[in-house]
Amino acid sequence: MATTLTEANAISRDALARFQAQFREKPEHRVVMNAILKNGIGAVALDHEAANRMTHTFSHEIETGPITNQKQSGRCWLFAGLNVLRVDIARKIDLKEFQLSQSYMMFWDKLEKANYFLESILDTVQEPANGRLVSWLLSGPLQDGGQWDMFVNLVNKYGVVPQSVMPESFHSSQSMMMNRILTGKLREDASRLRQAHTSGRPLSALHADKDVMMADFYQMLCHFLGEPPEHFDFEYRDEKKVYHAERDLTPKSFYSRFIDRNLEDYVSVINAPTEDKPFNHPYTVQYLGNVVGGRDVLYLNVDIKTLRDLAVAQLKDNEPVWFGCDVGKMMDRERGSLDPEQYNFAAALDVELDMSKTDRLDYGDSLMTHAMVFMGVNLVDGEPNRWKVENSWGTETGNKGYYVMSQRWFDEYMYQVVVHKKYLSADLVQALSETPKQLAPWDPMGSLA
């Protein structure tokens, strides 16, 4: 297709002169420019009155353990999932200062994602290497991020262990170099598999080749993260300082012994108000997952009021809520507040900035980027106006690591909550029985938190 970009459409000298004149005709433009140059747009556009309204006080709060820290890694979804599970442990054995091993989950997620990627490569050997699908598969075969259903797959297959059994390593906390090397290895393997197919090697032999590649990948992961334990002892003192010891546990028996939560009873409910995703229907995403043969990523799309009401219902029952959002939008990291009213970028820059949630999704301005946990909500006359958020960025920001989210921010940048199916209406339960519509891999709902 020939381009229509010609010199006639370039920025002319006359147009440039007009732009300059329009900027200079308002003296306040130069004042704002100097303020932004010195302090940054965030400081200049901050509405302190609005920011001060974002207090860390809530009518309903859940007691939880210490704030966790994913450090220089993208494991927020794993941290959030494990933070939900440790609430059960804290209640069952009266143990507050406790964490489950995020490194353990990261190991198995990387291994499973590698297998999922190579199987996807074998599934698409007939597609051109420079086509959109294969290019998408190759673009990020081993990201740190993930989704709720992927977390469930890992727990169901591998269980969980205390952090003391498999502590953090250098590369679990600083994953960039590890991911770069592992990603390069997977792309090399993908190239070899596709080239072997082109040379006439049968698919059964290619799967055998893949198994050899996976053995190498396991070895690399052990070097980066350590080898996961098969058996371990769990010794602890509860809040009354009473000593306990559980011997010869496996990761799955530990889960059964200490965590009272059937993850199959939970469902991801999303709010994606785009024309291609009518509400009250289920959706899945092609080539999005980690465990081959495991649970598919499944979403139930609902209106924003339903999403809000489901989260409130679960919190009122003293149960945390895992959620996915676009965390970078309208966030004051130092204060730990998420509120679109605390910044007035449009006024500071003297331009219109007013995209709808639908347009932000359709035009690539927003998607899920981060997972956290709701641990509280403030209700006024039964309606929420702000939410208590347990983050995994350490204790240096926010209220000792906790963030506060306004209801307006929830409406605009919240995309997903995970709730027990018992909170769904009969119509929504029925909708879950429908065959889910498959979304393209590059759909915004295919992003990893």
Legacy VTK file of the C-alpha trace (Angstrom):
# vtk DataFile Version 3.0
C-alpha trace
ASCII
DATASET POLYDATA
POINTS 449 float
0.000 0.000 0.000
1.480 3.312 -1.096
1.943 5.966 1.561
0.140 9.302 1.325
2.767 11.060 3.453
4.165 13.724 1.164
6.194 16.900 1.560
2.999 18.904 1.090
1.872 17.689 4.516
5.094 18.566 6.333
5.288 21.294 8.994
5.803 24.477 7.007
7.676 27.593 8.136
4.378 29.492 8.199
2.783 26.850 10.422
5.778 26.865 12.764
5.614 30.654 13.035
1.911 30.381 13.909
2.610 27.781 16.607
5.249 30.031 18.146
2.991 33.067 18.082
0.136 31.175 19.738
2.432 29.964 22.518
3.893 33.430 23.149
0.603 35.353 23.115
-0.222 34.152 26.642
2.336 35.306 29.239
1.258 32.547 31.619
2.623 29.932 29.190
6.164 31.036 29.943
5.481 31.077 33.694
4.173 27.491 33.578
7.014 26.436 31.293
9.596 27.703 33.767
7.813 26.022 36.679
7.701 22.663 34.848
11.344 22.968 33.768
12.330 23.441 37.394
9.922 21.104 39.207
8.352 18.698 36.696
4.772 18.475 35.495
3.650 16.399 38.483
4.523 19.066 41.031
3.035 21.882 38.952
-0.235 20.107 38.121
-0.805 18.677 41.628
-4.025 19.886 43.265
-3.061 19.822 46.940
-6.620 20.238 48.145
-7.738 17.163 46.186
-4.650 15.216 47.249
-5.310 15.987 50.917
-8.774 14.445 50.640
-7.206 11.037 49.937
-6.903 9.947 53.553
-5.812 6.464 54.595
-8.877 5.818 56.765
-11.495 3.193 55.878
-14.780 1.949 57.298
-13.922 -1.684 56.428
-10.351 -3.032 56.754
-8.782 -6.495 56.691
-5.834 -7.265 58.932
-2.834 -8.505 56.984
0.911 -9.095 57.239
3.861 -6.829 56.444
4.108 -5.078 53.103
6.068 -7.095 50.548
8.585 -5.847 47.990
8.923 -7.195 44.451
11.950 -4.913 43.952
13.262 -4.722 40.362
10.968 -7.397 38.974
7.535 -7.575 37.388
6.061 -10.196 39.720
3.222 -8.076 41.108
0.581 -10.656 40.158
2.432 -13.388 42.064
2.969 -11.150 45.083
-0.708 -10.144 45.042
-1.865 -13.752 44.763
0.385 -14.931 47.579
-0.673 -11.968 49.734
-4.277 -13.157 49.367
-3.323 -16.703 50.384
-1.281 -15.686 53.421
-4.405 -14.143 54.971
-5.679 -17.705 55.383
-2.436 -18.800 57.041
-2.403 -15.829 59.411
-5.943 -16.583 60.541
-5.451 -20.323 60.848
-2.216 -20.453 62.832
-2.067 -16.950 64.335
1.045 -15.914 62.416
1.261 -12.346 61.116
4.927 -11.782 60.236
4.975 -14.258 57.382
5.471 -14.448 53.619
5.064 -17.197 51.049
7.940 -17.725 48.629
7.602 -15.548 45.563
10.843 -16.977 44.159
9.384 -20.501 44.226
6.396 -19.393 42.175
8.614 -17.432 39.806
10.712 -20.541 39.065
7.737 -22.642 38.026
6.134 -19.782 36.127
9.282 -19.278 34.051
9.564 -23.001 33.335
5.911 -23.311 32.358
5.976 -20.156 30.238
9.003 -21.485 28.347
7.141 -24.698 27.546
3.985 -22.752 26.643
5.983 -20.529 24.299
7.763 -23.371 22.523
4.489 -25.267 22.139
2.952 -22.109 20.668
5.864 -21.894 18.230
5.227 -25.490 17.155
1.525 -24.721 16.839
2.274 -21.849 14.448
5.055 -23.347 12.286
2.892 -22.781 9.195
2.666 -19.047 9.917
5.255 -16.660 8.444
8.007 -15.664 10.874
7.411 -11.976 10.113
3.624 -12.248 10.317
1.738 -10.549 13.107
1.046 -13.696 15.157
4.586 -15.123 15.270
6.046 -11.645 15.700
3.771 -11.189 18.698
4.811 -14.555 20.183
8.474 -13.632 19.783
8.049 -10.129 21.210
7.810 -11.219 24.862
7.984 -14.972 25.426
9.033 -14.777 29.079
7.719 -11.655 30.778
7.607 -11.475 34.575
3.941 -10.471 34.435
0.938 -12.740 34.577
-2.764 -13.173 35.181
-4.939 -14.585 37.947
-5.726 -17.832 36.120
-2.023 -18.337 35.510
-1.455 -17.982 39.258
-4.132 -20.607 39.893
-2.412 -22.965 37.444
0.856 -22.709 39.354
-0.745 -23.246 42.773
-2.760 -26.226 41.539
0.270 -27.905 39.956
3.100 -26.971 42.328
1.576 -25.796 45.606
3.260 -23.077 47.676
6.068 -22.906 50.237
7.100 -20.451 52.980
9.590 -17.819 51.880
12.128 -19.239 54.349
12.184 -22.490 52.367
13.069 -20.798 49.056
14.206 -17.215 49.759
14.690 -14.417 47.294
17.778 -14.585 45.074
19.686 -11.836 43.305
17.852 -12.484 40.032
14.384 -13.031 41.480
14.595 -9.484 42.842
16.480 -8.053 39.843
15.134 -9.994 36.902
16.119 -7.912 33.871
19.413 -9.625 33.005
18.032 -13.096 33.716
15.026 -12.399 31.496
17.244 -11.062 28.731
19.341 -14.241 28.673
16.374 -16.602 29.002
14.409 -14.745 26.327
17.372 -14.913 23.956
17.607 -18.659 24.549
13.915 -19.155 23.790
14.145 -17.153 20.566
17.151 -19.242 19.565
15.150 -22.407 20.282
12.186 -21.058 18.305
14.471 -20.403 15.343
15.862 -23.932 15.470
12.438 -25.533 15.681
11.063 -23.531 12.769
14.142 -24.129 10.630
13.999 -27.860 11.379
10.353 -27.895 10.321
11.240 -26.127 7.080
13.868 -28.814 6.469
11.204 -31.518 6.726
11.660 -32.755 10.305
8.352 -34.298 11.483
6.362 -32.671 14.262
6.824 -35.639 16.616
10.601 -35.230 16.358
10.273 -31.475 16.939
8.446 -32.144 20.209
11.306 -34.411 21.258
13.732 -31.611 20.390
11.657 -29.276 22.538
12.011 -31.603 25.538
15.816 -31.406 25.223
15.555 -27.618 25.098
13.391 -27.622 28.227
16.027 -29.601 30.144
18.541 -26.868 29.330
16.023 -24.239 30.398
15.449 -25.966 33.756
19.198 -25.990 34.324
19.422 -22.268 33.595
16.574 -21.496 35.992
18.264 -23.457 38.778
21.383 -21.347 38.291
19.379 -18.117 38.453
16.799 -18.934 41.140
17.928 -22.088 42.923
16.344 -25.528 42.790
12.808 -25.705 44.218
12.324 -27.893 47.312
10.372 -31.144 47.127
10.120 -31.703 50.907
10.637 -29.359 53.842
9.894 -28.731 57.515
7.842 -25.751 58.647
8.801 -24.426 62.079
7.348 -21.261 63.575
6.247 -19.478 66.740
2.734 -18.068 66.715
1.733 -14.673 68.111
1.582 -16.185 71.611
5.208 -17.360 71.148
4.189 -21.034 71.127
6.550 -23.195 69.051
5.130 -25.404 66.272
6.806 -27.804 63.832
5.321 -29.539 60.795
7.642 -32.166 59.334
8.226 -33.563 55.846
5.754 -31.373 54.018
5.494 -31.068 50.261
4.465 -27.796 48.603
1.026 -29.225 47.850
0.506 -30.746 51.303
1.524 -27.401 52.838
-1.214 -25.701 50.821
-3.806 -28.277 51.872
-2.745 -28.074 55.504
-2.630 -24.299 55.959
-4.746 -22.590 53.283
-8.537 -22.834 53.326
-9.253 -21.599 49.818
-10.460 -23.479 46.735
-9.155 -21.326 43.913
-11.507 -22.999 41.435
-14.342 -21.075 43.103
-12.940 -17.698 42.027
-13.494 -15.893 38.749
-11.913 -12.883 37.026
-14.480 -10.169 36.416
-13.433 -7.318 34.142
-14.698 -3.959 32.948
-13.756 -3.381 29.312
-16.426 -1.050 27.879
-15.493 -1.531 24.214
-17.840 -2.372 21.337
-16.227 -5.759 20.674
-16.861 -7.004 24.236
-20.555 -6.787 25.195
-21.183 -6.963 28.925
-22.327 -10.128 30.721
-20.425 -12.499 28.456
-17.178 -14.476 28.942
-13.927 -13.950 27.031
-10.564 -15.617 26.678
-7.361 -14.613 24.895
-5.518 -16.674 22.282
-2.008 -17.792 23.237
-2.231 -16.258 26.712
-1.243 -18.622 29.485
1.571 -20.449 31.231
0.681 -24.107 31.941
-0.085 -26.148 28.826
-3.267 -28.087 29.552
-4.007 -25.884 32.553
-6.805 -23.456 33.202
-7.395 -20.953 30.382
-7.469 -17.258 31.137
-11.174 -16.483 31.476
-12.831 -13.093 31.908
-16.430 -12.155 32.582
-17.048 -8.627 31.311
-19.455 -6.474 33.343
-20.363 -2.815 33.776
-18.338 -0.763 36.243
-21.075 -0.657 38.917
-21.232 -4.446 38.989
-17.448 -4.649 39.215
-17.509 -2.236 42.162
-20.384 -3.987 43.938
-18.713 -7.414 43.665
-15.480 -6.108 45.193
-17.365 -4.395 48.025
-19.371 -7.529 48.798
-16.256 -9.648 49.187
-14.475 -7.050 51.314
-17.490 -6.725 53.600
-17.153 -10.462 54.216
-13.566 -9.806 55.373
-12.012 -11.368 52.274
-9.255 -9.639 50.245
-9.694 -8.925 46.538
-6.949 -9.456 43.931
-7.242 -6.835 41.172
-5.594 -5.581 37.988
-5.367 -1.921 36.938
-3.381 0.666 34.977
-1.331 1.807 37.951
0.741 4.517 36.261
-2.206 6.779 35.546
-2.808 9.727 37.886
-0.707 8.224 40.682
1.203 10.086 43.362
3.741 7.441 44.330
5.158 9.335 47.280
1.752 9.849 48.908
0.504 6.483 47.719
-2.651 7.917 46.175
-4.520 7.073 42.971
-6.956 9.817 42.025
-7.548 11.647 38.701
-8.656 14.766 40.562
-5.271 15.263 42.241
-3.613 16.289 38.932
-4.837 18.886 36.461
-2.491 18.345 33.549
-4.944 19.900 31.093
-5.017 23.226 32.966
-1.257 23.279 33.466
-0.566 22.624 29.783
-3.572 24.621 28.477
-4.800 21.772 26.248
-7.716 19.353 26.226
-6.995 15.937 27.775
-10.261 14.048 27.955
-10.267 10.487 26.561
-12.984 8.095 27.673
-12.126 4.693 29.149
-13.393 3.106 25.928
-11.140 5.267 23.757
-8.128 4.683 25.984
-8.534 0.942 25.424
-9.273 1.183 21.707
-6.455 3.600 20.955
-3.692 2.054 23.047
-3.573 4.612 25.858
-4.402 2.207 28.683
-4.321 -1.451 29.669
-3.657 -3.599 32.719
-0.138 -2.964 34.009
-0.156 -3.969 37.684
-1.865 -6.277 40.169
-2.471 -5.448 43.831
-4.922 -6.418 46.579
-7.852 -4.530 48.052
-7.641 -4.788 51.841
-10.317 -2.273 52.717
-12.950 0.150 51.513
-14.579 3.282 52.867
-18.367 3.288 52.518
-20.550 6.384 52.805
-24.266 5.583 52.871
-23.370 2.152 51.528
-21.389 3.465 48.574
-17.561 3.362 48.250
-15.586 6.572 47.896
-12.072 5.218 48.445
-10.265 1.881 48.643
-7.358 0.553 50.721
-4.713 -1.006 48.477
-1.969 -3.412 49.543
0.909 -2.880 47.125
4.178 -4.812 46.734
6.653 -1.951 46.336
8.045 -1.951 49.873
7.315 0.459 52.709
9.074 3.596 51.442
6.079 5.041 49.565
2.456 5.638 50.473
1.302 4.898 53.998
4.089 2.431 54.860
3.466 0.724 51.529
-0.324 0.950 51.475
-2.030 3.044 48.794
-5.430 4.717 48.660
-7.604 4.743 45.523
-10.520 7.076 44.858
-13.783 5.789 43.422
-13.321 7.923 40.328
-9.905 6.366 39.706
-11.503 2.941 40.175
-14.079 3.775 37.503
-11.503 4.990 34.997
-8.471 2.723 35.411
-9.665 -0.467 37.142
-10.017 -3.415 34.791
-10.270 -6.601 36.828
-11.257 -8.001 40.209
-11.183 -11.636 41.313
-14.163 -12.677 43.407
-15.792 -15.832 44.676
-18.555 -17.068 42.373
-21.057 -16.874 45.246
-21.188 -13.100 44.816
-22.301 -13.332 41.173
-25.939 -12.902 40.229
-27.762 -15.870 38.725
-27.494 -14.270 35.277
-23.722 -13.899 35.589
-23.323 -17.478 36.804
-25.298 -18.582 33.754
-23.089 -16.454 31.500
-20.029 -18.361 32.722
-21.432 -21.499 31.083
-21.254 -19.889 27.629
-18.396 -20.701 25.271
-16.057 -17.710 25.743
-15.293 -15.497 22.789
-11.628 -15.650 21.822
-9.825 -12.317 21.743
-6.713 -11.712 19.641
-3.395 -12.091 21.483
-2.723 -8.359 21.183
-6.080 -7.306 22.637
-5.609 -4.913 25.592
-7.221 -7.542 27.833
-4.341 -9.818 26.873
-1.874 -7.669 28.780
-0.042 -9.126 31.747
-0.225 -7.460 35.143
LINES 1 450
449 0 1 2 3 4 5 6 7 8 9 10 11 12 13 14 15 16 17 18 19 20 21 22 23 24 25 26 27 28 29 30 31 32 33 34 35 36 37 38 39 40 41 42 43 44 45 46 47 48 49 50 51 52 53 54 55 56 57 58 59 60 61 62 63 64 65 66 67 68 69 70 71 72 73 74 75 76 77 78 79 80 81 82 83 84 85 86 87 88 89 90 91 92 93 94 95 96 97 98 99 100 101 102 103 104 105 106 107 108 109 110 111 112 113 114 115 116 117 118 119 120 121 122 123 124 125 126 127 128 129 130 131 132 133 134 135 136 137 138 139 140 141 142 143 144 145 146 147 148 149 150 151 152 153 154 155 156 157 158 159 160 161 162 163 164 165 166 167 168 169 170 171 172 173 174 175 176 177 178 179 180 181 182 183 184 185 186 187 188 189 190 191 192 193 194 195 196 197 198 199 200 201 202 203 204 205 206 207 208 209 210 211 212 213 214 215 216 217 218 219 220 221 222 223 224 225 226 227 228 229 230 231 232 233 234 235 236 237 238 239 240 241 242 243 244 245 246 247 248 249 250 251 252 253 254 255 256 257 258 259 260 261 262 263 264 265 266 267 268 269 270 271 272 273 274 275 276 277 278 279 280 281 282 283 284 285 286 287 288 289 290 291 292 293 294 295 296 297 298 299 300 301 302 303 304 305 306 307 308 309 310 311 312 313 314 315 316 317 318 319 320 321 322 323 324 325 326 327 328 329 330 331 332 333 334 335 336 337 338 339 340 341 342 343 344 345 346 347 348 349 350 351 352 353 354 355 356 357 358 359 360 361 362 363 364 365 366 367 368 369 370 371 372 373 374 375 376 377 378 379 380 381 382 383 384 385 386 387 388 389 390 391 392 393 394 395 396 397 398 399 400 401 402 403 404 405 406 407 408 409 410 411 412 413 414 415 416 417 418 419 420 421 422 423 424 425 426 427 428 429 430 431 432 433 434 435 436 437 438 439 440 441 442 443 444 445 446 447 448
